[in-house]
Amino acid sequence: MSLFRRVLNLVDKDVAANSKPISLAGMIIPFLPFMLFTDGPPIKNYPVLSGLALTTSVGWGLFVLWRLLRHLKGELRPHYEAYGAARIWSIMVGTIIFILLLVAGQIGFANKIGWPEAYGFDCHGRGCLLQDLYHSPSLLSGGSFYELALFAFLWAVPVIIVAAIAYALFKKHRAKKSQWKD
């Protein structure tokens, strides 16, 4: 059996078991030499190797995503029949692009103005979104474009979630109301 076929079978078993170790390990492995042998950000010292590691990591992630989508084909079939393949793929790709743009905007504007360190607090890692939202009114006091844009990007996700919940409740209420009339 070829090496590619073995890797395919291993990833398919991992995906079928809804397990993530192989997927995550495959994305982390290209960065292990940098984590073990370099001080500071590797992009400064080894830009070509860092780019190659990032490309390999993203390629592995896309490979695993492809296998996951093939595995979920049976579950997605009713949606394909109801909406069509083009609409389903445009929704998936649009969602991924929206998330990437939102994250890139937040990171870009935060780096431009020195958020959060320049505003008197420090947070790195998980759980920073709530702290960022709590301290975000300080962004309004400066009034520069970057501060206002970061404020908008920080509050975009909570506003979208609240709007989606309100819309769903409104539609549910209208459906019940029209059912009572009939």
N, C-alpha and C positions, 0 to 999 in steps of 0.2 A: 504494500500500500504506500502510495506516495506521501511525502511530508505534508503537502497541501491538503490531501484528503484527510489525513490524521488531524490536522489543525481544524479543518471544517467540521469533522465529527465531534471534536472536543468542544468547539464553540457552540455547535448545535445542541449538545447535551447541556451545556451551561445555560443556554438561552431557554431550553425546554424546562429546566429545573427552576427557572426564574431566579438564578443565582448570578452574582456579579463578580466573583473573585477573578475569573479569567479575563473578563472584560477590563476590569480596573488594573489588574497586573500588567496586561498588555499595553495599557496607556501609560503606566508609570515606568516600565522597564527602560525606555529610551532616555529617561532623565536620571537614572541611577548613577551613572558615572559623574554627572555634574553635582549631584547631591553628596556624593562620597568624596570627590577629589578636588572640588573648587571652592574657593571662598568668594562670597559675594555673588551677584547675579551673573549667570553664565553668558548672558547675551553680550555683556561688555567684553569678556575675555575671549570667548569663542563664538562669534556670531554665526559662522557657517555651520558649525556642529550643533549649536542651539537650534537653528532653523531646521536642520535635518531631523533632530530629535522631535521637535514640535510637529513637523510634517509626518513623521512616522507615527507619532501618538495619535494625531487626528486621523490618519489613514486607518489605523487599527480600530479607532472608535467608529469610523464610517463602515468598516467591514463588519463589525459586530452589530451595528444598527441594521445593515442590510440583511444579516442572518436573522435578526429579531423580526424584521418586517416580513421576511419569508415565513417565519414561524407563525406570525399573527395573521397570515393570509386568510385562514379560515374564519377568524373572528372579524376581519374587516370585510369579508365578502358581502354581507347584507348592506353595509354602507356603500360599497362600490355599486351594488345594484340600485340602491335608492338615489344616490347622488351622482354617480359617475366617477370614473377614475381621475379625470382631470380636476374635478372639484375637490376630491379627497386629497390629492397630491398638492394642489395649490393651497389648501388649508394647512397641511402639515408643513410645507416649505415656508409659507407665509408666517406661521407661528414661530418657527425656528429663526427666521430672519428678524422678526419683531423682537424676540428675546435677545438675540445677538446685538441688535441696534440699541436696545434699552441698556444692556450691560456696558456696551462700548461707550455710549453717551455718558453714563454715570461715571465710569472710570476716567474717561477723557476730561470731563468737566471737573471732577474731584482732583485730578492731578494738576490741572491748570490753576486752581485756586488754593491748593494745599489742604483740601478737606481730608480729614477732620482735625489734623494737628494744628492748623493755623487758627482754628476756632475754639481752642481751649479744651479739647477732649481727645482721647485716643481710643480707638477700637480696631482690632484686627481679628479676623477669624469669623466664626459663626455668631449669629445673634446681633450683628451690628446694625441690621436694618431698623430694628425698633429704636436703638440708640440714635441712629442717624435721623430718623423721623422726629424723635424727641428734640434733638438739637437743631433741626432744619429751620425753625424760625429765625435763627441767627443769620441765615443766608439772605433773608429779606432785608436786613438792615444795611448791607453793603450796596445792593442795587445794581451791581454790574451784570452784564449779560450772562457771564459764566455762572455767577451765583444764582441768578433767577432760573437759568436753564437746569442747573443741578437740582434746585428745589422742585422744579416741575418733573424732572426724571425720577427723583426720590418718591414723590407722591403719585406718580402715574399708576403703579401697580395697585396700591390700596384703593385708589379711585376707580380703577377698572373693575376690581373685585366687587366693590360695593355697588357699582352701576350694574354689573351682571346679575348680582343677587336681587337687586331691586327690579330689574327687568323680568327676571324669572318669576318673582312673586307677583308682579303686575299681570303677566300673561296667565299665571295660574288663577289669579283672582278673576280675570276677564272670562276665562274658560268656565269657571264655576258659575259666574253670573249669567253667562249665555246658556248654561245647562239648566239653570233654574227657570229661565224664561220659556224653555221648550217644554 
